[in-house]
C-alpha cells in the first residue's frame, strides 16, 4: 500500500470532525504528564469534545479549503486539536482551566463558528461561562425581583395581622 493511501483515512477523519464544528481549538501540549493528560481528556470527553493528537501535515491537509485553514500557519511542534460540535466555548474553557496548573499546555489559536481567533482572543473566549451557567444566571436575575416582591407582600401581610 502506498503511503498516501494510508494517510488518506486519517485526513478524512480530521475533516469529518471539523465539518460543521462549533469550535476547533489548536493546543500545544508538550510538557504535560500522562496523569494530567488523562484527566484533561476525560473532562473533554464528558463535555462532548473530541481531543486528538494528529501529525501537523495531516491536519494541514484536512484544514485546506475549510474555515480552519487559518490554523495551518500555527502547525509547528507538538500540537493537538480539540473539536466541539455543540458548545463553542467548551474546548477553550476546559483547556484553559488545565493550563493554569500545567504552564506548558497552551492554547494557540481557534476557529469558532467560522471565525479565526488568535491566542489572546482564545483566552478571552475561554473566560466565557458555559451556556447552562449563563442560562442559570439569567433565570436567577429574572427570579430575584419576583422573590423580593413576594417577601415584601408577606411582610405587609404579617404587619397587618399584628
Rosetta blueprint (number, residue, H / E / L):
1 X L
2 X L
3 X H
4 X H
5 X H
6 X H
7 X H
8 X H
9 X H
10 X H
11 X H
12 X H
13 X H
14 X H
15 X H
16 X H
17 X H
18 X H
19 X L
20 X L
21 X L
22 X L
23 X E
24 X E
25 X E
26 X E
27 X E
28 X E
29 X L
30 X L
31 X L
32 X L
33 X L
34 X H
35 X H
36 X H
37 X H
38 X H
39 X H
40 X H
41 X H
42 X H
43 X H
44 X H
45 X H
46 X H
47 X L
48 X L
49 X E
50 X E
51 X E
52 X E
53 X E
54 X L
55 X L
56 X H
57 X H
58 X H
59 X H
60 X H
61 X H
62 X H
63 X H
64 X L
65 X L
66 X L
67 X H
68 X H
69 X H
70 X H
71 X H
72 X H
73 X H
74 X H
75 X L
76 X L
77 X L
78 X L
79 X E
80 X E
81 X E
82 X E
83 X E
84 X E
85 X L
86 X L
87 X L
88 X L
89 X L
90 X H
91 X H
92 X H
93 X H
94 X H
95 X H
96 X H
97 X H
98 X H
99 X H
100 X H
101 X H
102 X L
103 X L
104 X L
105 X L
106 X E
107 X E
108 X E
109 X E
110 X E
111 X E
112 X E
113 X L
114 X L
115 X E
116 X E
117 X E
118 X L
119 X H
120 X H
121 X H
122 X H
123 X H
124 X H
125 X H
126 X H
127 X L
128 X L
129 X L
130 X L
131 X H
132 X H
133 X H
134 X H
135 X H
136 X H
137 X H
138 X H
139 X H
140 X H
141 X H
142 X H
143 X H
144 X H
145 X H
146 X H
147 X H
148 X H
149 X H
150 X H
151 X H
152 X H
153 X H
154 X H
155 X H
156 X H
157 X H
158 X H
159 X H
160 X H
161 X H
162 X L
